[in-house]
Amino acid sequence: MMAVMMATWLADSDLDIDVALNLDGGASSGLWIPQVAQIDSLTAVPVVIAVLSR
């Protein structure tokens, strides 16, 4: 479900993406988009991948 949400969000965005990275979606995966979605990971991790506007 989360992969479908992210794929839809990326496809509909104006980010002009050339390359995408597919993560494993395991217990350490989460998603946070302000005012849109928050899915916490089941396992706490000390790192994140962030997508920010320039």
MARLUM-936186 format. One record per residue (C-alpha): x, y, z; residue in one letter. Coordinates in steps of 0.5 Angstrom, whole numbers, plus 500, padded with zeros to 3 digits. Each point is the difference from the previous one (the first is absolute). Layout:
// MARLUM-936186
+-----+-----+-----+------+
:  xx :  yy :  zz : rest :
+-----+-----+-----+------+
:   X :   Y :   Z :    a :
...
+-----+-----+-----+------+
This chain:
// MARLUM-936186
+-----+-----+-----+------+
:  xx :  yy :  zz : rest :
+-----+-----+-----+------+
: 500 : 500 : 500 :    m :
: 505 : 505 : 502 :    m :
: 504 : 499 : 493 :    a :
: 494 : 501 : 496 :    v :
: 499 : 507 : 504 :    m :
: 507 : 502 : 499 :    m :
: 500 : 498 : 493 :    a :
: 493 : 504 : 499 :    t :
: 503 : 506 : 503 :    w :
: 507 : 500 : 496 :    l :
: 496 : 499 : 494 :    a :
: 495 : 506 : 501 :    d :
: 506 : 504 : 503 :    s :
: 503 : 506 : 496 :    d :
: 507 : 497 : 503 :    l :
: 503 : 499 : 493 :    d :
: 503 : 493 : 502 :    i :
: 505 : 497 : 496 :    d :
: 502 : 494 : 505 :    v :
: 496 : 497 : 505 :    a :
: 502 : 495 : 506 :    l :
: 496 : 494 : 502 :    n :
: 501 : 499 : 507 :    l :
: 498 : 493 : 503 :    d :
: 494 : 502 : 504 :    g :
: 502 : 496 : 506 :    g :
: 498 : 501 : 507 :    a :
: 505 : 506 : 500 :    s :
: 497 : 504 : 495 :    s :
: 495 : 506 : 501 :    g :
: 497 : 506 : 496 :    l :
: 499 : 507 : 503 :    w :
: 497 : 505 : 495 :    i :
: 497 : 506 : 504 :    p :
: 492 : 501 : 500 :    q :
: 500 : 493 : 495 :    v :
: 502 : 494 : 503 :    a :
: 504 : 497 : 506 :    q :
: 502 : 493 : 501 :    i :
: 505 : 499 : 506 :    d :
: 505 : 494 : 499 :    s :
: 499 : 494 : 504 :    l :
: 508 : 500 : 502 :    t :
: 504 : 506 : 502 :    a :
: 505 : 502 : 495 :    v :
: 506 : 506 : 501 :    p :
: 499 : 502 : 493 :    v :
: 495 : 503 : 495 :    v :
: 500 : 502 : 493 :    i :
: 497 : 506 : 499 :    a :
: 497 : 504 : 493 :    v :
: 500 : 507 : 501 :    l :
: 499 : 506 : 495 :    s :
: 506 : 504 : 498 :    r :
+-----+-----+-----+------+
